[in-house]
Amino acid sequence: MFMLAALENWYITGLDVKTAFLYGKLNEEIYMKQPKGFTTQGQGSKVMHLLCVLYGLKQVALQWWRELKAFMKTMGFH
C-alpha cells in the first residue's frame, strides 16, 4: 500500500490494520466457546457462530489478504 501511495503521489493520513482485521467476512463456518465471564447462567455449554472475523483468529490474516486482493483487482491490478 505504501508503494502504491508513493507511486501515485497519494497522501496517507493513517493505516489501521487492527480495524481492517475486525470487519472481514468469513468464507467458512466457525464456532467458538463462550468467553469466561460472558456466559449466561444455565447456558454455559452453548457455542457462538461467528459471522465476522475476530482479531486473534488464525483465519484473520488470510481473510484480510483475500479482501485486499479482491479490492486491488477491482482497481485494475493483477
ZAVO-288620 format. One record per atom (N, C-alpha, C): x, y, z. Coordinates in steps of 0.05 Angstrom, whole numbers, padded with zeros to 5 digits, always signed. Layout:
BEGIN
XYZ ...
This chain:
BEGIN
+00016-00024+00000 +00000+00000+00000 +00017+00025+00000 +00039+00024+00015 +00056+00048+00016 +00070+00053-00011 +00077+00031-00024 +00090+00034-00050 +00071+00046-00070 +00045+00036-00070 +00025+00047-00088 +00021+00077-00082 +00019+00084-00057 +00015+00112-00049 +00039+00129-00059 +00063+00118-00057 +00086+00133-00065 +00087+00136-00096 +00079+00115-00110 +00079+00117-00139 +00058+00136-00150 +00035+00136-00137 +00013+00154-00146 +00014+00181-00133 +00034+00186-00116 +00036+00211-00102 +00012+00217-00084 +00001+00196-00071 -00021+00199-00053 -00012+00207-00026 -00029+00219-00011 -00023+00227+00017 -00037+00208+00036 -00022+00195+00054 -00034+00176+00073 -00036+00189+00100 -00060+00189+00111 -00063+00201+00138 -00061+00180+00160 -00067+00155+00154 -00065+00134+00174 -00072+00107+00163 -00063+00087+00176 -00069+00060+00168 -00075+00044+00193 -00099+00034+00195 -00109+00020+00218 -00113-00010+00211 -00093-00026+00215 -00095-00054+00207 -00112-00070+00226 -00112-00063+00252 -00130-00078+00271 -00159-00075+00263 -00168-00051+00256 -00195-00047+00248 -00202-00062+00222 -00183-00063+00204 -00187-00078+00179 -00190-00108+00185 -00176-00118+00204 -00179-00146+00212 -00206-00152+00224 -00218-00132+00237 -00244-00137+00251 -00267-00140+00233 -00266-00128+00209 -00290-00127+00192 -00289-00145+00168 -00272-00165+00169 -00270-00184+00147 -00293-00203+00147 -00301-00213+00124 -00322-00233+00122 -00310-00261+00123 -00325-00280+00134 -00315-00307+00136 -00326-00323+00112 -00309-00340+00101 -00318-00358+00079 -00326-00385+00090 -00320-00391+00115 -00327-00417+00126 -00341-00413+00152 -00354-00434+00162 -00368-00432+00188 -00349-00436+00211 -00349-00418+00230 -00332-00421+00253 -00349-00417+00278 -00345-00436+00297 -00359-00435+00322 -00338-00432+00344 -00345-00419+00366 -00326-00417+00388 -00341-00418+00415 -00327-00427+00436 -00338-00427+00462 -00343-00399+00472 -00362-00396+00490 -00367-00370+00502 -00343-00363+00520 -00334-00338+00518 -00311-00329+00535 -00319-00329+00565 -00300-00335+00582 -00305-00334+00611 -00315-00306+00619 -00335-00305+00635 -00346-00280+00644 -00368-00270+00627 -00373-00282+00603 -00394-00274+00585 -00416-00295+00582 -00414-00316+00598 -00434-00337+00596 -00459-00331+00612 -00482-00338+00602 -00507-00335+00616 -00511-00359+00634 -00520-00356+00658 -00524-00378+00676 -00543-00399+00664 -00534-00424+00663 -00550-00445+00652 -00546-00449+00622 -00530-00431+00609 -00526-00434+00580 -00496-00435+00574 -00480-00445+00593 -00451-00446+00590 -00442-00466+00570 -00459-00484+00562 -00450-00504+00542 -00455-00496+00514 -00469-00473+00510 -00475-00464+00483 -00449-00452+00470 -00449-00452+00443 -00427-00440+00429 -00437-00417+00412 -00418-00400+00403 -00426-00378+00386 -00418-00383+00357 -00435-00376+00338 -00429-00378+00310 -00419-00351+00301 -00394-00349+00291 -00383-00324+00283 -00392-00316+00255 -00400-00291+00252 -00408-00281+00226 -00385-00264+00213 -00369-00252+00230 -00346-00236+00221 -00321-00246+00235 -00298-00240+00224 -00273-00249+00237 -00269-00234+00263 -00255-00247+00281 -00247-00234+00307 -00217-00231+00306 -00207-00209+00317 -00179-00206+00319 -00167-00228+00337 -00147-00242+00327 -00135-00264+00341 -00141-00291+00329 -00161-00293+00311 -00166-00318+00298 -00144-00324+00278 -00139-00350+00273 -00119-00357+00254 -00126-00349+00226 -00151-00347+00220 -00161-00341+00193 -00160-00311+00187 -00154-00294+00206 -00156-00265+00202 -00138-00255+00180 -00113-00262+00182 -00094-00251+00162 -00100-00261+00134 -00108-00286+00131 -00114-00296+00104 -00139-00282+00093 -00159-00278+00110 -00184-00265+00101 -00178-00236+00094 -00161-00223+00109 -00154-00195+00103 -00140-00194+00076 -00122-00213+00071 -00108-00214+00045 -00128-00218+00023 -00147-00236+00026 -00167-00241+00005 -00183-00215-00001 -00191-00201+00020 -00205-00176+00016 -00188-00155+00001 -00163-00153+00009 -00145-00134-00004 -00140-00142-00033 -00137-00167-00038 -00132-00177-00066 -00156-00172-00083 -00180-00177-00073 -00204-00171-00089 -00207-00142-00095 -00201-00125-00075 -00202-00096-00079 -00182-00087-00100 -00158-00097-00099 -00137-00090-00118 -00145-00098-00146 -00159-00121-00149 -00168-00130-00176 -00188-00110-00187 -00206-00100-00169 -00226-00080-00179 -00213-00054-00188 -00189-00049-00177 -00174-00025-00184 -00158-00029-00210 -00157-00054-00220 -00143-00060-00245 -00116-00073-00242 -00108-00080-00218 -00083-00093-00213 -00086-00123-00217 -00064-00137-00224 -00065-00166-00226 -00039-00177-00216 
